[in-house]
Amino acid sequence: MGTCIGLIVLAWFVVRLFSIPAAIGMSAVAAVIPPIAAIVGNRPQQ
């Protein structure tokens, strides 16, 4: 979760000044990380 918050803060306060598409991409990656983590965490054990 800290990684996601860090990506969003970095994207919208630093990267946005240089490249808006890169900031949007970083935010999209930050939005995708939690659902993937939940899927991986809830996999049945083998």
C-alpha positions, 0 to 999 in steps of 0.5 A, a space after each residue: 500500500 505504501 508503494 501505491 501511495 508513493 507512486 501517486 504522490 511522486 506522479 502528481 507532485 514531481 513527474 507531472 511537471 515533466 510529463 503528464 502521460 508518464 504521471 498518468 501511467 504511474 497512477 494506473 500502475 498504482 491502481 492495478 497493484 492492490 487488486 493483483 496483490 489481493 488475487 495473489 494473496 487469496 490463491 489456494 495453497 498447494 
